[in-house]
C-alpha cells in the first residue's frame, strides 16, 4: 500500500513538473465548464423505435389500473395526472478526464385519484388485495404477496414492489430494459399509495405529485417532456372529498429506458456537440 501511494505521488509530481502537465491539470479543472456532447433528445423521442416502445409503456401502465378497479369496484375515479419525460444525466466520476459519457433515462409517472366511501380500514385492506391482483405487494423471493397491515400505515406508503403475476406480465418489448437488455424491467417499477379522509390534511396525497418539483416539466437541451403534470392534483382531491368520505391516490412510476452511454451503441440517439455547459445547468 505504501509503495503504491509513493508511486502515485511521484507520478503526480512528474505531471506537475512539465508544462504539458499543467495543461492537463488546467483542462481537468475547467472540464465542468467545457461544452459536452449530449444526445439529441427531441430527435430520439420522435424516432419510430421510441414511439413503439412508448406506446407499449402507456398501454401497459393503464392495464394496472384496470385490474385494480375491477377488483375494487368501490373506487370512484375522479381524475388522473401523467408525467412522461426523458432526460440526460451528466454525472461523472471524481477526477475523471475527459468527463464520463452522458446517460439517458425516460420515465413515466401516473397518478389516479379516487373517491371512496365506507370504513377506511376495511377499504385499505380490500385495496391491498386489489393491487395484489395486478402484481403489487411485499416482495418475497421473486414474487410479491399482498400487503399486510396497509390500514395501520401512515400515508403515503413507501415504494411498493411489482412482479409479474399469471395473466399479467411485461410486454415482450418491455421485458428486458433497453438498451443493454441485461436487467429485468420490473426493477424500475414502483407504486405509492396516499389517502385522506374528509376534514384531514391532504398533504399525504398531494406530495405524490412530481409536478411540485418541476425539474422535468421544462424543455431544455437535457430534458424532453412528453407529457407534463398540472398542479391540479389538490383540486382533484378536493373534488373527491366533496363527493366521498375518503380520497385515495395511486401513483405508479416506471423508468422504461436507461442507456448509460448515450454516445455509442444502437440506441437510436444521434449525439451532437451543443453549446451546453453543465455547470450553468446546475446553478
C-alpha positions in Angstrom: 0.0 0.0 0.0 2.8 2.4 0.9 4.7 1.6 -2.3 1.6 2.2 -4.4 1.0 5.5 -2.7 4.5 6.6 -3.2 4.3 5.8 -6.9 1.1 7.8 -7.2 2.8 10.8 -5.5 5.8 10.5 -7.8 3.6 10.4 -10.9 1.7 13.4 -9.8 4.9 15.3 -9.2 6.2 14.4 -12.6 3.0 15.7 -14.2 3.3 19.0 -12.5 7.0 19.4 -13.4 6.3 19.6 -17.1 4.3 22.3 -18.9 2.1 19.6 -20.5 1.2 18.5 -17.0 -0.1 22.0 -16.2 -2.2 22.0 -19.3 -3.8 18.7 -18.3 -4.5 20.0 -14.8 -6.0 23.2 -16.2 -8.2 21.3 -18.6 -9.4 19.0 -15.8 -10.3 21.9 -13.5 -12.2 23.6 -16.4 -13.9 20.4 -17.5 -17.2 21.2 -15.8 -17.4 24.4 -17.9 -16.5 22.8 -21.2 -19.2 22.1 -23.8 -20.4 18.5 -23.6 -21.5 16.1 -26.3 -25.1 15.5 -25.4 -27.9 13.4 -27.1 -30.5 15.0 -29.3 -33.5 14.0 -27.1 -36.0 15.7 -29.4 -34.9 13.6 -32.3 -34.7 10.4 -30.3 -38.3 10.7 -28.9 -39.6 11.3 -32.5 -38.0 8.1 -33.8 -40.2 5.1 -34.7 -38.3 2.9 -32.3 -39.0 5.1 -29.4 -42.7 5.6 -30.4 -43.3 1.8 -30.4 -41.7 1.5 -27.0 -43.6 4.4 -25.6 -46.9 3.1 -26.9 -46.3 -0.2 -25.1 -45.4 1.6 -21.9 -48.5 3.7 -22.0 -51.0 0.9 -22.6 -49.2 -1.4 -20.1 -49.4 1.2 -17.3 -53.2 1.7 -17.9 -53.7 -2.0 -17.6 -52.6 -1.9 -13.9 -55.4 0.5 -13.1 -58.0 -1.6 -15.0 -57.1 -4.7 -13.0 -57.2 -2.8 -9.7 -60.5 -1.1 -10.4 -62.1 -4.4 -11.4 -61.0 -5.9 -8.0 -62.1 -2.8 -6.1 -65.3 -1.6 -7.7 -66.0 0.8 -4.8 -63.2 3.0 -6.1 -64.7 6.0 -7.8 -62.3 7.5 -10.4 -62.1 11.3 -10.1 -59.1 12.3 -12.1 -55.7 11.4 -13.5 -52.3 13.1 -13.9 -49.5 11.9 -16.1 -45.9 12.9 -16.4 -43.6 11.5 -19.1 -40.1 12.7 -19.8 -36.6 11.8 -21.0 -33.5 13.5 -19.6 -29.8 13.4 -20.0 -27.6 12.6 -17.0 -24.3 14.3 -16.8 -22.8 12.9 -13.6 -19.2 11.8 -13.9 -16.7 10.1 -11.6 -14.4 12.1 -9.4 -11.2 13.1 -11.2 -12.4 11.6 -14.5 -11.0 13.5 -17.5 -12.5 13.7 -20.0 -15.8 13.5 -18.2 -17.8 10.3 -18.5 -20.3 9.9 -21.3 -23.8 11.2 -20.7 -26.6 8.8 -20.0 -30.3 8.9 -21.0 -33.3 7.9 -19.0 -37.0 8.0 -19.7 -39.7 7.8 -17.0 -43.5 7.7 -16.9 -45.5 8.6 -13.8 -49.2 8.1 -13.4 -51.4 9.4 -10.6 -55.0 8.2 -10.5 -57.3 9.9 -7.9 -60.3 8.1 -6.5 -63.1 8.8 -4.1 -64.2 6.1 -1.7 -66.8 5.5 1.0 -67.1 3.1 3.9 -64.8 2.3 6.9 -61.3 3.4 5.9 -59.5 0.5 7.5 -61.7 -2.1 5.7 -61.3 -0.3 2.3 -57.5 -0.2 2.7 -57.4 -3.9 3.4 -59.5 -4.5 0.3 -57.2 -2.2 -1.7 -54.2 -4.2 -0.7 -55.9 -7.3 -2.2 -56.9 -5.4 -5.3 -53.4 -4.1 -6.1 -52.1 -7.6 -5.4 -54.2 -8.9 -8.2 -52.1 -6.7 -10.5 -48.8 -7.9 -9.0 -48.2 -5.2 -6.4 -47.2 -6.2 -2.8 -44.5 -7.2 -0.4 -41.5 -8.8 -2.1 -40.9 -12.4 -1.1 -38.2 -14.0 -3.2 -39.0 -13.4 -6.9 -42.7 -12.8 -6.3 -45.0 -10.5 -4.3 -47.6 -11.2 -1.7 -50.5 -8.8 -0.9 -49.6 -6.0 1.5 -50.4 -6.8 5.2 -51.5 -4.0 7.5 -51.9 -1.3 5.0 -54.6 0.2 7.2 -52.1 0.6 10.0 -49.6 2.6 8.0 -49.3 6.3 7.7 -49.8 7.7 4.2 -48.1 7.9 1.8 -46.7 4.4 1.7 -43.1 3.6 0.9 -42.5 2.4 -2.6 -44.3 -0.9 -3.3 -42.8 -3.6 -5.4 -44.2 -5.2 -8.5 -43.7 -8.6 -10.1 -45.5 -10.4 -13.0 -48.5 -12.5 -12.0 -50.4 -15.1 -14.0 -52.2 -13.4 -16.8 -50.4 -10.1 -16.4 -46.7 -9.6 -17.1 -44.5 -7.3 -19.1 -45.0 -6.9 -22.9 -42.1 -8.5 -24.8 -40.8 -5.1 -25.9 -40.5 -4.1 -22.2 -39.4 -7.4 -20.7 -35.8 -6.5 -20.6 -34.6 -3.0 -20.0 -33.5 -1.2 -23.2 -30.8 -0.6 -24.3 -28.5 -3.2 -22.8 -31.3 -5.7 -22.2 -29.4 -7.1 -19.3 -31.8 -6.3 -16.4 -35.5 -7.2 -16.0 -37.6 -4.1 -16.3 -39.6 -4.7 -13.1 -36.6 -3.4 -11.1 -37.7 0.1 -12.1 -41.4 -0.1 -11.4 -42.8 1.3 -8.2 -46.1 2.3 -6.6 -47.1 4.5 -3.8 -50.5 5.0 -2.2 -51.8 8.0 -0.4 -55.2 8.6 1.3 -57.0 11.2 3.3 -60.5 11.4 4.9 -62.8 14.4 4.8 -61.5 17.0 7.2 -57.9 15.7 7.2 -54.9 17.3 5.7 -54.4 16.3 2.0 -50.6 16.6 2.0 -50.2 12.8 2.1 -51.7 12.6 -1.3 -50.6 15.8 -3.0 -47.0 15.1 -2.1 -47.2 12.2 -4.5 -47.2 14.6 -7.5 -43.8 15.1 -9.2 -45.2 18.3 -10.6 -44.2 20.1 -7.4 -40.5 19.6 -8.2 -40.9 21.0 -11.8 -37.5 19.6 -12.7 -38.7 17.6 -15.7 -41.5 19.8 -16.9 -39.4 22.4 -18.8 -38.0 21.5 -22.2 -34.2 22.1 -22.4 -31.1 20.7 -24.0 -31.1 17.9 -21.4 -34.8 17.4 -20.8 -37.6 16.4 -23.2 -41.0 16.4 -21.5 -43.5 14.2 -23.4 -46.4 14.8 -21.1 -46.5 17.2 -18.2 -48.5 17.1 -15.0 -50.5 20.1 -14.0 -50.7 21.5 -10.5 -54.4 20.4 -10.3 -54.0 17.4 -8.1 -55.0 19.3 -4.9 -58.2 20.5 -6.7 -59.0 16.9 -7.9 -58.5 15.5 -4.4 -60.8 18.2 -3.0 -63.5 17.2 -5.5 -63.1 13.6 -4.4 -63.6 14.5 -0.8 -66.5 16.7 -1.6 -68.4 13.7 -3.0 -67.0 10.9 -0.9 -65.7 10.2 2.6 -62.2 9.4 1.5 -59.7 10.2 -1.3 -57.2 7.6 -2.5 -54.3 8.3 -4.8 -52.4 5.5 -6.6 -49.0 6.6 -8.1 -47.2 4.3 -10.5 -43.7 5.2 -11.6 -41.8 3.4 -14.3 -38.4 4.0 -15.7 -38.7 2.4 -19.1 -35.5 3.4 -20.8 -31.9 3.6 -19.5 -28.8 4.0 -21.6 -25.7 4.5 -19.6 -23.5 5.6 -22.5 -25.7 7.5 -24.9 -22.8 8.5 -27.3 -22.4 5.0 -28.7 -24.3 1.7 -29.2 -27.5 1.0 -31.1 -29.5 3.4 -29.0 -31.3 5.3 -31.8 -29.8 8.5 -30.4 -27.7 10.8 -32.5 -25.4 12.8 -30.3 -24.3 16.2 -31.4 -22.0 18.8 -29.8 -24.1 21.5 -28.4 -23.0 24.8 -26.8 -24.1 23.4 -23.4 -22.2 23.9 -20.2 -23.1 21.5 -17.3 -22.0 23.9 -14.6 -24.5 26.6 -15.8 -27.3 24.0 -15.8 -26.5 23.0 -12.1 -26.8 26.6 -10.8 
